[in-house]
Amino acid sequence: MGALAKGRYLFTPVLLLLVYYTVSVISKGATADAQPDALPSVQGTLPHFIQEPEDAYIVKSNPIKLRCRAAPALQIFFKCNGEWVHQNEHFSHEYKDLNTGLKVREVMINVSRQQVEDFHGPEDYWCLCVAWSHLGTSKSRKATVRIAYLRKNFEQDPQGKEVPINGMIVLHCRPPEGVPVAEVEWLKNEELVSSLTDDNIDTRADHNLIINEARLSDSGNYTCLASNIVAKRRSATATVTVFVNGGWSLWTEWSACNVPCGRGVQKRSRTCTNPAPLNGGAFCEGMSVQKITCNALCPIDGGWDEWSEWTVCSSQCERQRSRECNSPAPRHRGKMCEGNSEATENCTDGMCTQSMDGSNDVALYSGLGAGIIAVAILVVAVMLYRKNHSDYGVDVIDSSALTGGFQSFNFKTTRQGNPLLLNSSMQPDLTVGRTYSTPLCFQDSTDKELFDPLPDIKVKVQSSFMVSLGVAEQAEIHVKAPSETFPRDLSRDYCSTVDRRKKGLLTLNGPFSTGIEQLKTTGIFGHPGGRLVVPNTGVSLLVPHGAVAENMSWEMHMVINQGEASVQTLEGCEILLGPEVTYGPPGLDLLCPVAMTIAHCAEVDAENWNIQLKRKTQDSKWEEVMAVEEESTSCYCLMDSTSCHLLLDQPGSYALVGEPLTQAAVKRLKLAVFGSMEACSVNYSLRVYCVDDTPHAFQGVVAAEKSRGGQLLEEPKMLPFRANTFSLQVSIQDVPQFLWSIKPFTTCQEFSFPQVWCSNQQPLHCAFSLERYSPATAQLSCKISVRQVKGHEQILQVYTAVAETEKESVPFFMQTDCTITSQTGPKAFKIPLSIRQRICATFDTANAKGKDWQLLAQKLHLDRNLGYFAKQRSPSAVILSLWEARHQDTADLDSLASALEEIGKIHSRSSPKDQDEPESDFNHIQAGSLCGTGKLNSQKTEEDTAPEYTG
């Protein structure tokens, strides 16, 4: 009676069936006559199930319905988990099948979530139907009832991948546990992926997504979608990036020679576009530009042969002669000979006669008279011209020969309100002692036509160099008129003078004495790195953090080699554009390249200059390391307007060498004028210096003038000097004639083109000696004009007090470098170590969004020769070292902070949900100065706790 206790199973189906059967028999006997059309019964068949109960799932708290239909059936009952369901829970319905005429009984029950949860058996909750007929019973199939669910977390999420093009992509996905088992679909960028429409995609029964050959279009965000009757679940998004490594295109044809005549350059190039690197693919290795030298044939103008013999006099009293244009014949676009190739004249040698009337005699004598008058007028004009210009020195000699050397002097302020001149609050470093002797300022006889009509001329001049050495002999300068006038062609005139200079045929201005002292600075560097600086020379060396291995240290040095001996092995038309710098020691072993900065004097233009970095070999010869316009993986060269920044792996001697390709090539000259009273206190000496526009070259002038007490009379100015082979003229103008007199033949002086162009960081100068008429004259005002023939001109305005009592020792230029020669550790760098490490960690890792070191180089304007950075262990660290070297003189970190902020904005727009971006750590960087104390908003204590990066 347990079923009765439950209140559900009150009567057994057998008892009910017996009661039902007895009642049905009595009913049939009583009504047999009254209802002849009652439903027929089939006594000989068992019940047949038309519909059996089906498996079902309970979703949330909604009950499910189980149905059974059978015919013929007197009654149908459900039996669940081995027990009969109460008849009150059955919903029965009976109808007649129109096709068979049989009665069909349909029964339905409800199963609730609570019933399933309360059942605790060895198998799932189940139910079946039992149908009765007159012959017996039939059972249906078992139908299970389960509670449906789908868990939230995937057993395995797909992972992002970076694959090369045409590679295989396999994305794994294991959906969450659920009843019924979840079905899996794949979404790409929120769109359904189907293997039916794309043969390259395979979605297998194990739920993995396989792309057999990756295409660029397969890049995207992939999501695994699991669903059943309960819910849908989305996996984490996996970003797939299909990248393409760069490949070189074919070389272009060689360009035409870039000069119409002489030595030039041909180029050819290729681009990294076959294919171009995409989605973080590797950049092409190798050079994108190649250069070779070329020699364009110069035009040769034609020249006449000798005239032939006269022909026999003809009957018309004429004879002829001819010549041909074959000495030489015009070649290579040269001009044809000018003039006639044939000549005819009358012959009166007795073979024929010719009359001459009186009118011809009148014309002859008139012509002779006019010629005589013209010659007389010309002679008078020349005499008047020479008389009027006799006070102007047309002979070009060295005025220092007239001054007898330099005297002691001091620095002195000459203008009020000019902070660039003579600021007494800033004392320059003028401790480098040097001894100079003045050069002779003679013009080159091939550069000016003033001496063309003159025969051999001998001028005896006593030079200040000989005076300073105590030599009493006179220097005899032999000036000979040139035998021919060469065209001013760069490849012929310039290069020939350079070769003559190197062979000793030209005496050029150089150092003032042979005792040259080297500029050297040293420092001991360990793992934290540091910086070496040669003060006031524009030369420095940055040793990055991590360049020296841990627990090691090196004593490093940097030397500026001085004197012409260091550059005598340069070839052709090459000149030094900056000082020759050596760093070492020779066996130095570093983990990453150092950054060297060298000031230069070239107006950088790839069309006009071929600038190369050279290194001295063990046998003191120069070998090319790289051309600055080409790409190289051995070193890196970045040319700014005034400095060159180098990334170097090997210690040694390096020099920046330039070769002019056209006459438009320009190197900068710095012009300065100094003055001092001579020993007699009556004469005043003005000295004009022309030196390459680099801090180191100007230091030679500083040292010489300090040792002699000179006074800077005008702030130095820059003069662009072109490679057009024309000389440099220096003249003094507007001298008060009633107060001062200047010695004859010294008002205009001239440097030849090779002297200026090949000065190679050595100063040139000339002097003007003025004599005052009265000791009471205390002021001097005049102008110094420095101009290149057919080039630029600069005016130096002189206005100074010459009284002896007013002289003071005052510096004459502002400091541009720190006086500190060596700095080690964090104070040597502008970027704090912790921020540097976070930048490297962010950008050294390849990122599908393109946020890698190549983007950092682009934003810092260092995006050329990327192949060099790609070879480094940490490209970002090398890029930051180059940035440090490039901005060592600036006072802030604005450019770096702006670049990082711009990168952050780009990626915040492309991925607005990604808030964990490191750029926010860099946007608040403030400036720190190399000479002072840097201020940073970021915590400086991080430098002690952050892990060190040794790349």
CORDARA-V232249 format. One record per pair of residues at least 24 apart in sequence whose ideal C-beta (glycine too) atoms are under 8 Angstrom apart, sorted by sequence separation. I is the first residue (numbers start at 1). GAP is how many residues later the second one is. If there is no record, write none. Layout:
# CORDARA-V232249
((I,GAP) (I,GAP))
This chain:
# CORDARA-V232249
((47,24) (48,24) (85,24) (152,24) (218,24) (248,24) (249,24) (250,24) (267,24) (302,24) (303,24) (320,24) (456,24) (527,24) (532,24) (534,24) (558,24) (559,24) (577,24) (613,24) (668,24) (669,24) (727,24) (778,24) (47,25) (53,25) (151,25) (247,25) (249,25) (266,25) (303,25) (319,25) (438,25) (440,25) (456,25) (527,25) (532,25) (558,25) (577,25) (667,25) (668,25) (693,25) (727,25) (728,25) (777,25) (778,25) (897,25) (47,26) (71,26) (105,26) (150,26) (151,26) (216,26) (246,26) (248,26) (265,26) (266,26) (302,26) (318,26) (319,26) (438,26) (439,26) (455,26) (526,26) (532,26) (534,26) (557,26) (667,26) (672,26) (727,26) (742,26) (743,26) (853,26) (896,26) (897,26) (45,27) (150,27) (151,27) (215,27) (246,27) (247,27) (265,27) (266,27) (302,27) (318,27) (437,27) (438,27) (454,27) (526,27) (556,27) (557,27) (670,27) (686,27) (726,27) (728,27) (742,27) (897,27) (150,28) (214,28) (216,28) (247,28) (265,28) (266,28) (300,28) (302,28) (318,28) (319,28) (437,28) (451,28) (453,28) (525,28) (556,28) (557,28) (611,28) (670,28) (725,28) (728,28) (742,28) (743,28) (778,28) (897,28) (47,29) (71,29) (76,29) (78,29) (116,29) (149,29) (193,29) (246,29) (264,29) (265,29) (301,29) (317,29) (318,29) (452,29) (524,29) (525,29) (556,29) (625,29) (672,29) (690,29) (727,29) (741,29) (742,29) (896,29) (42,30) (72,30) (73,30) (75,30) (76,30) (77,30) (116,30) (117,30) (148,30) (149,30) (246,30) (263,30) (264,30) (300,30) (317,30) (438,30) (451,30) (452,30) (524,30) (555,30) (740,30) (741,30) (772,30) (844,30) (41,31) (71,31) (72,31) (73,31) (74,31) (76,31) (78,31) (80,31) (116,31) (148,31) (189,31) (244,31) (246,31) (263,31) (264,31) (300,31) (317,31) (437,31) (451,31) (524,31) (525,31) (554,31) (613,31) (674,31) (740,31) (844,31) (71,32) (73,32) (147,32) (148,32) (150,32) (175,32) (188,32) (189,32) (244,32) (245,32) (263,32) (264,32) (299,32) (300,32) (302,32) (406,32) (437,32) (523,32) (524,32) (556,32) (676,32) (740,32) (741,32) (843,32) (844,32) (893,32) (71,33) (146,33) (174,33) (188,33) (190,33) (244,33) (262,33) (299,33) (301,33) (302,33) (304,33) (405,33) (452,33) (522,33) (523,33) (613,33) (622,33) (676,33) (739,33) (740,33) (843,33) (844,33) (893,33) (894,33) (70,34) (71,34) (111,34) (113,34) (173,34) (188,34) (243,34) (244,34) (262,34) (297,34) (298,34) (299,34) (300,34) (301,34) (302,34) (303,34) (313,34) (445,34) (522,34) (523,34) (554,34) (577,34) (676,34) (723,34) (739,34) (840,34) (842,34) (892,34) (893,34) (69,35) (70,35) (172,35) (173,35) (187,35) (188,35) (243,35) (244,35) (246,35) (261,35) (297,35) (299,35) (302,35) (304,35) (317,35) (440,35) (442,35) (445,35) (522,35) (604,35) (615,35) (622,35) (675,35) (676,35) (721,35) (735,35) (738,35) (739,35) (860,35) (892,35) (893,35) (69,36) (172,36) (173,36) (186,36) (187,36) (243,36) (245,36) (246,36) (248,36) (260,36) (261,36) (262,36) (299,36) (301,36) (307,36) (313,36) (317,36) (445,36) (446,36) (449,36) (521,36) (522,36) (580,36) (616,36) (674,36) (675,36) (721,36) (730,36) (732,36) (840,36) (860,36) (891,36) (892,36) (69,37) (171,37) (186,37) (187,37) (242,37) (243,37) (244,37) (245,37) (246,37) (247,37) (257,37) (259,37) (261,37) (310,37) (315,37) (317,37) (440,37) (442,37) (445,37) (520,37) (521,37) (604,37) (615,37) (616,37) (674,37) (740,37) (839,37) (840,37) (890,37) (68,38) (69,38) (81,38) (170,38) (171,38) (186,38) (187,38) (241,38) (243,38) (246,38) (248,38) (254,38) (257,38) (261,38) (313,38) (400,38) (520,38) (574,38) (615,38) (616,38) (674,38) (675,38) (690,38) (739,38) (891,38) (67,39) (68,39) (170,39) (171,39) (185,39) (186,39) (241,39) (251,39) (257,39) (313,39) (400,39) (401,39) (520,39) (600,39) (615,39) (616,39) (673,39) (674,39) (860,39) (67,40) (68,40) (81,40) (169,40) (170,40) (184,40) (185,40) (398,40) (400,40) (446,40) (519,40) (520,40) (538,40) (539,40) (614,40) (672,40) (673,40) (690,40) (740,40) (840,40) (859,40) (67,41) (169,41) (170,41) (184,41) (398,41) (400,41) (518,41) (519,41) (613,41) (614,41) (673,41) (836,41) (839,41) (859,41) (889,41) (66,42) (85,42) (168,42) (169,42) (184,42) (185,42) (398,42) (399,42) (518,42) (537,42) (539,42) (541,42) (548,42) (549,42) (593,42) (600,42) (613,42) (614,42) (672,42) (688,42) (740,42) (888,42) (65,43) (66,43) (168,43) (183,43) (398,43) (518,43) (519,43) (547,43) (548,43) (593,43) (599,43) (600,43) (613,43) (614,43) (856,43) (859,43) (65,44) (81,44) (168,44) (182,44) (183,44) (397,44) (398,44) (518,44) (547,44) (599,44) (600,44) (612,44) (613,44) (672,44) (736,44) (836,44) (859,44) (65,45) (66,45) (80,45) (81,45) (168,45) (169,45) (182,45) (183,45) (396,45) (397,45) (517,45) (546,45) (547,45) (598,45) (599,45) (611,45) (612,45) (671,45) (736,45) (64,46) (65,46) (80,46) (81,46) (167,46) (168,46) (182,46) (396,46) (516,46) (546,46) (547,46) (597,46) (598,46) (611,46) (612,46) (670,46) (671,46) (686,46) (736,46) (63,47) (64,47) (80,47) (166,47) (167,47) (181,47) (396,47) (446,47) (465,47) (516,47) (543,47) (547,47) (597,47) (611,47) (612,47) (670,47) (671,47) (734,47) (735,47) (856,47) (63,48) (79,48) (166,48) (178,48) (180,48) (544,48) (597,48) (598,48) (610,48) (611,48) (670,48) (671,48) (734,48) (855,48) (63,49) (78,49) (79,49) (165,49) (166,49) (169,49) (175,49) (179,49) (180,49) (514,49) (544,49) (596,49) (597,49) (609,49) (610,49) (669,49) (670,49) (733,49) (734,49) (831,49) (24,50) (63,50) (78,50) (79,50) (164,50) (165,50) (176,50) (178,50) (544,50) (566,50) (595,50) (596,50) (609,50) (610,50) (668,50) (669,50) (732,50) (733,50) (62,51) (78,51) (79,51) (158,51) (163,51) (165,51) (171,51) (173,51) (175,51) (182,51) (446,51) (511,51) (532,51) (543,51) (544,51) (569,51) (595,51) (609,51) (610,51) (642,51) (668,51) (669,51) (732,51) (733,51) (61,52) (77,52) (78,52) (178,52) (396,52) (511,52) (542,52) (569,52) (570,52) (595,52) (596,52) (608,52) (609,52) (668,52) (669,52) (732,52) (733,52) (851,52) (21,53) (58,53) (60,53) (76,53) (77,53) (171,53) (173,53) (444,53) (511,53) (541,53) (542,53) (569,53) (594,53) (595,53) (608,53) (667,53) (668,53) (731,53) (732,53) (831,53) (20,54) (50,54) (58,54) (76,54) (396,54) (510,54) (541,54) (542,54) (593,54) (594,54) (607,54) (608,54) (666,54) (667,54) (730,54) (731,54) (830,54) (20,55) (51,55) (56,55) (58,55) (76,55) (541,55) (542,55) (593,55) (607,55) (666,55) (730,55) (829,55) (75,56) (76,56) (394,56) (540,56) (541,56) (593,56) (598,56) (600,56) (602,56) (608,56) (609,56) (666,56) (667,56) (684,56) (729,56) (730,56) (851,56) (17,57) (39,57) (75,57) (176,57) (539,57) (540,57) (607,57) (608,57) (665,57) (666,57) (729,57) (830,57) (17,58) (58,58) (73,58) (74,58) (175,58) (404,58) (406,58) (539,58) (596,58) (598,58) (608,58) (664,58) (665,58) (728,58) (729,58) (830,58) (849,58) (16,59) (70,59) (73,59) (74,59) (405,59) (538,59) (539,59) (590,59) (605,59) (663,59) (664,59) (704,59) (728,59) (729,59) (42,60) (73,60) (74,60) (219,60) (401,60) (404,60) (538,60) (539,60) (605,60) (663,60) (728,60) (729,60) (40,61) (66,61) (68,61) (70,61) (72,61) (401,61) (403,61) (538,61) (605,61) (662,61) (663,61) (690,61) (700,61) (727,61) (728,61) (839,61) (849,61) (13,62) (39,62) (40,62) (173,62) (216,62) (397,62) (401,62) (405,62) (444,62) (537,62) (603,62) (663,62) (700,62) (701,62) (726,62) (727,62) (831,62) (849,62) (68,63) (398,63) (400,63) (401,63) (404,63) (405,63) (588,63) (602,63) (603,63) (660,63) (700,63) (726,63) (830,63) (13,64) (39,64) (158,64) (395,64) (397,64) (400,64) (602,64) (603,64) (697,64) (701,64) (724,64) (726,64) (158,65) (398,65) (583,65) (586,65) (602,65) (603,65) (696,65) (697,65) (726,65) (831,65) (158,66) (398,66) (502,66) (578,66) (585,66) (586,66) (601,66) (602,66) (690,66) (697,66) (722,66) (724,66) (157,67) (171,67) (440,67) (584,67) (601,67) (692,67) (694,67) (719,67) (721,67) (724,67) (70,68) (583,68) (584,68) (601,68) (691,68) (692,68) (171,69) (439,69) (582,69) (583,69) (690,69) (692,69) (719,69) (722,69) (154,70) (439,70) (582,70) (691,70) (714,70) (721,70) (722,70) (13,71) (16,71) (169,71) (439,71) (582,71) (691,71) (720,71) (721,71) (12,72) (68,72) (154,72) (581,72) (582,72) (691,72) (720,72) (817,72) (877,72) (580,73) (581,73) (690,73) (691,73) (719,73) (816,73) (9,74) (53,74) (438,74) (498,74) (580,74) (581,74) (689,74) (690,74) (719,74) (877,74) (9,75) (53,75) (167,75) (436,75) (437,75) (498,75) (580,75) (689,75) (690,75) (719,75) (874,75) (9,76) (10,76) (11,76) (53,76) (150,76) (436,76) (437,76) (579,76) (689,76) (718,76) (842,76) (8,77) (9,77) (10,77) (52,77) (66,77) (150,77) (158,77) (161,77) (163,77) (165,77) (434,77) (435,77) (436,77) (495,77) (578,77) (688,77) (717,77) (841,77) (874,77) (8,78) (150,78) (157,78) (158,78) (160,78) (162,78) (163,78) (164,78) (165,78) (434,78) (435,78) (495,78) (578,78) (687,78) (688,78) (873,78) (7,79) (66,79) (154,79) (157,79) (159,79) (160,79) (161,79) (162,79) (163,79) (164,79) (165,79) (434,79) (494,79) (576,79) (577,79) (687,79) (688,79) (717,79) (839,79) (872,79) (3,80) (49,80) (148,80) (150,80) (158,80) (160,80) (161,80) (163,80) (164,80) (435,80) (576,80) (577,80) (687,80) (688,80) (838,80) (3,81) (8,81) (64,81) (148,81) (149,81) (150,81) (152,81) (154,81) (157,81) (160,81) (162,81) (164,81) (434,81) (576,81) (577,81) (686,81) (49,82) (148,82) (151,82) (154,82) (434,82) (575,82) (576,82) (685,82) (686,82) (714,82) (150,83) (434,83) (574,83) (575,83) (685,83) (686,83) (713,83) (714,83) (838,83) (839,83) (47,84) (433,84) (574,84) (575,84) (685,84) (686,84) (714,84) (838,84) (47,85) (432,85) (574,85) (684,85) (685,85) (713,85) (47,86) (573,86) (683,86) (684,86) (713,86) (835,86) (46,87) (53,87) (56,87) (58,87) (432,87) (566,87) (570,87) (572,87) (573,87) (669,87) (683,87) (684,87) (713,87) (835,87) (45,88) (52,88) (53,88) (55,88) (56,88) (57,88) (58,88) (567,88) (683,88) (684,88) (46,89) (49,89) (52,89) (54,89) (55,89) (56,89) (57,89) (58,89) (59,89) (566,89) (682,89) (683,89) (711,89) (45,90) (46,90) (47,90) (48,90) (53,90) (55,90) (56,90) (57,90) (58,90) (577,90) (667,90) (682,90) (835,90) (42,91) (43,91) (44,91) (46,91) (47,91) (49,91) (52,91) (55,91) (57,91) (601,91) (678,91) (43,92) (46,92) (561,92) (575,92) (601,92) (41,93) (601,93) (682,93) (600,94) (681,94) (831,94) (599,95) (599,96) (601,96) (684,96) (686,96) (688,96) (690,96) (711,96) (599,97) (716,97) (830,97) (686,98) (688,98) (709,98) (830,98) (709,100) (712,100) (830,100) (711,101) (712,101) (835,101) (828,102) (832,102) (835,103) (538,104) (830,104) (832,104) (834,104) (538,105) (675,105) (834,105) (429,106) (832,106) (429,107) (823,107) (827,107) (844,107) (428,108) (688,108) (832,108) (834,108) (841,108) (833,109) (834,109) (837,109) (840,109) (832,110) (833,110) (837,110) (673,111) (702,111) (820,111) (832,111) (837,111) (840,111) (686,112) (818,112) (834,112) (837,112) (818,113) (833,113) (836,113) (17,115) (577,115) (579,115) (608,115) (671,115) (833,115) (578,116) (13,117) (162,117) (164,117) (579,117) (603,117) (826,117) (162,118) (578,118) (579,118) (684,118) (13,119) (695,121) (57,122) (695,122) (57,123) (671,123) (673,123) (675,123) (681,123) (672,124) (671,125) (673,125) (675,125) (677,125) (675,127) (677,127) (677,130) (560,136) (538,156) (537,157) (538,157) (539,157) (537,158) (538,158) (536,159) (537,159) (536,160) (534,162) (537,162) (536,163) (494,166) (536,166) (59,170) (60,170) (490,170) (59,171) (57,172) (490,172) (490,173) (519,177) (575,182) (579,182) (575,183) (578,183) (576,184) (575,185) (576,185) (511,189) (298,191) (512,192) (298,193) (567,193) (298,194) (564,196) (564,198) (562,199) (647,221) (638,224) (262,227) (261,228) (262,228) (263,228) (497,228) (262,229) (494,229) (636,229) (261,230) (262,230) (259,231) (494,231) (647,231) (259,232) (263,232) (493,232) (636,232) (262,233) (490,233) (631,233) (632,233) (635,233) (636,233) (490,234) (631,234) (633,234) (634,234) (647,234) (490,235) (632,235) (633,235) (647,235) (488,236) (489,236) (631,236) (632,236) (488,237) (631,237) (645,237) (488,238) (633,238) (645,240) (645,241) (509,242) (638,244) (506,246) (508,246) (509,246) (636,246) (640,246) (508,247) (506,248) (638,248) (506,249) (510,249) (508,250) (509,250) (508,251) (511,251) (510,252) (501,253) (509,253) (500,254) (509,254) (497,255) (509,255) (497,256) (498,256) (509,256) (497,257) (501,257) (494,259) (498,259) (494,260) (498,260) (494,263) (436,264) (409,265) (409,266) (434,266) (409,267) (432,267) (436,267) (408,268) (409,268) (436,268) (407,269) (434,269) (435,269) (406,270) (407,270) (433,270) (434,270) (407,271) (432,271) (407,272) (430,272) (435,272) (430,273) (434,273) (428,274) (433,274) (403,275) (430,276) (540,277) (407,278) (447,278) (538,278) (406,279) (447,279) (448,279) (536,279) (538,279) (593,279) (403,280) (447,280) (536,280) (537,280) (592,280) (406,281) (536,281) (592,281) (403,282) (535,282) (591,282) (592,282) (444,283) (535,283) (443,284) (533,284) (535,284) (545,284) (533,285) (535,285) (592,285) (593,285) (535,286) (542,286) (592,286) (595,286) (400,287) (533,287) (534,287) (594,287) (595,287) (533,288) (545,288) (593,288) (597,288) (441,289) (532,289) (533,289) (592,289) (595,289) (596,289) (597,289) (422,290) (532,290) (533,290) (595,290) (421,291) (531,291) (545,291) (597,291) (530,292) (531,292) (421,293) (530,293) (421,294) (530,294) (411,295) (420,295) (529,295) (530,295) (409,296) (528,296) (529,296) (414,297) (418,297) (528,297) (531,297) (406,298) (411,298) (414,298) (523,298) (526,298) (528,298) (530,298) (531,298) (409,299) (410,299) (411,299) (412,299) (414,299) (523,299) (525,299) (529,299) (408,300) (409,300) (410,300) (411,300) (414,300) (521,300) (522,300) (523,300) (524,300) (529,300) (407,301) (408,301) (409,301) (410,301) (411,301) (521,301) (523,301) (406,302) (407,302) (409,302) (448,302) (447,303) (464,303) (406,304) (447,305) (528,305) (447,306) (443,307) (441,308) (443,308) (444,308) (263,309) (441,309) (443,309) (444,309) (263,310) (441,310) (442,310) (444,310) (444,311) (291,319) (439,325) (441,325) (439,326) (436,327) (438,327) (438,329) (546,331) (544,333) (544,334) (291,336) (544,337) (291,338) (291,339) (542,339) (289,340) (290,340) (544,340) (289,341) (402,341) (288,342) (289,342) (542,342) (287,343) (288,343) (542,343) (287,344) (399,344) (402,344) (265,345) (286,345) (287,345) (540,345) (542,346) (286,347) (399,347) (285,348) (397,348) (540,348) (258,349) (397,349) (395,350) (399,350) (393,351) (394,351) (398,351) (393,352) (396,352) (397,352) (391,353) (393,353) (396,353) (393,354) (394,354) (396,354) (392,355) (393,355) (392,356) (531,357) (591,359) (592,359) (591,360) (403,364) (400,365) (400,366) (403,366) (399,367) (400,367) (402,367) (398,368) (399,368) (398,369) (399,369) (399,370) (430,381) (428,383) (415,384) (427,384) (414,385) (426,385) (428,385) (414,386) (424,386) (414,387) (424,387) (428,387) (412,388) (422,388) (423,388) (426,388) (412,389) (422,389) (426,389) (422,390) (429,390) (421,391) (423,391) (421,392) (420,393) (412,394) (420,394) (412,395) (413,395) (419,395) (265,396) (412,396) (264,397) (410,397) (411,397) (413,397) (409,398) (410,398) (411,398) (412,398) (550,398) (410,399) (411,399) (531,399) (410,400) (411,400) (550,400) (411,401) (549,401) (259,402) (546,402) (258,403) (259,403) (545,403) (546,403) (258,404) (545,404) (546,404) (546,405) (527,421) (527,423) (280,566) (280,567) (280,568) (279,569) (280,570) (279,571) (283,571) (280,572) (280,574) (286,581) (285,582) (283,583) (284,583) (283,584) (285,585) (283,587) (282,588) (241,607) (239,609) (162,684) (162,686) (160,688))
